[in-house]
Amino acid sequence: MILDIYKDSLEYSAKDLKTLLVLGVTYFLSFLLLPIFLIYGYSYRVTKISVEGMINGNDPLPEFDNIIDMFVDGIKVVLVYLIYVLVPFIIFFLFAVISSSIGGYGESALMAIGTVITVVLILFAYVMSMFGVAHMANNGDSLSKAFNYKEIIEIIKSVGVTRSLGAYIGLVIICSAIYAVVFFLILFVFGFFGIFTGTLGFAMAAGGIFVAGFFIAYFVMLFIVGPYTMLMQSRVSGLLYNLH
Amino acid sequence: MASITDVVKEGLKYPFNDSKKVLTLGIIFLVSSLVSLAMEFLVFDNMRILANIAPVDTVQAALSAMPPSNMALIVLSWIVTFILMVFASGYIYDVIKYGIEGKSELPEFSDIKGLLVKGLRAFVVGLVYSILPIILFFLGLMLTVNESVGASVNAIGGIVLLIAIIFAIFVSLVNVMALCNMVDKDEFAAAFRFKEILGLIKNLGWGRFIGILLFTVIVIMIISVFFGFIFGAIAGIISVIVGSAFVMALVNMILNSLLINPYISIVISRIYGSIYKEATKTELETI
């Protein structure tokens, strides 16, 4: 079932190159603070469509229009993520404060335990926030539904705790694999050209080719791969929510 | 019952229904900020004169040293800015009214005298609501920083300061609902019927009320930071071409007060109106 979800979201995100490019340009402008919320708003729309759709259901990509709605939805999504992430960090901070007041070996031991707990909590917070956003999308955009943790835990239980954790860990692995493969592929192609020119005796030209390859890899990452993984994540979270 | 964010979304879209009127309001803002820029220039001029005759002993000496035309111009620009601001808040008053009535178009600028009266009303309500927190705040501040009264009094002053800040937040929340209540009932005294106002907020729910306002503040902050970046970049480029820092301040100010300030103030007052509408609606539902 999880593999079907992966397959569907891999295909779904690759549906339209133009959307990916528009999202990429928005990503590029996100140092201006406002565009980043547009991206989150768009991914929220993807989640919403996925929650209402089904696996391999040939759902359409959402339109990139109605910017104000998208912006406000994006702020909601970011708020949900921020508040869920805040919990493990506060616990980590508490551990740090308490352990620093003990001193000696107890300090190290307590801090080690605290770090492990924090890592586990971050994982749970990630899954909870993903389900929270999907729950919000399923219940008429109501922000309070995203923090209704009793209902969300109920839903995660019905999907299966190990299954949902596994799905998200697998998602992270797939995304990093995509990044790594694309990066090395581009670098390999340009490295081949570089070595080829280098053997002809143009050492400086080879350096230029290498730099060009690096820049192209960077822009491909920014404009295509980044939005692609983002869409994938939202699609997976919506479809996984749908299994309950 | 609309959700929190639907209110905000509706408010953000509302000014686009008639952008000409937003621009008209923007021109009022622009004129008043240009006048206050000129005033700053005159104040700066006065300060330079005062600095040149450096040891000034009395207020009379300082006043006599300043050129009288400068003082007259400063007072005049105060008056002009005040009238323009009252006019703008009168318009804002009408926007709240249209929000409560749920009209989709923006109010007209035709009734100038009416707008001035309404703006004066809104101004007085804001003044009355801010007097008590300000007095409490200054009391706390004076008790805290005064070293001659002893440490225990300073501590009490700190507590008073904290209470003043919390009280100021509470009062500014009530102020929103009071303004809307006055607009809806169309009588001045309605802004001070606290039982009615608190009842309205209770009907909406304090959590929801604060939630909407907080969300609005976040949205407005992000929008203004974004346009601050963009306008700053435009102003920077123009100032580099012209080669003057003054042009940069001027362009930035013109763009901000012409486009962003009217937009934001209309959005906020529209959201206030929608909040009031929601509050009265829930009242009807509970009855």
Interface residues (C-beta under 8 A of the other chain):
Chain A: L32 L33 L34 F37 I68 D69 F71 V72 D73 I75 K76 L79 G140 D141 S142 L143
Chain B: S3 I4 T5 D6 V8 K9 L12 K13 G211 F215 I218 V219 I222 I223 V225 F226 F229 I230
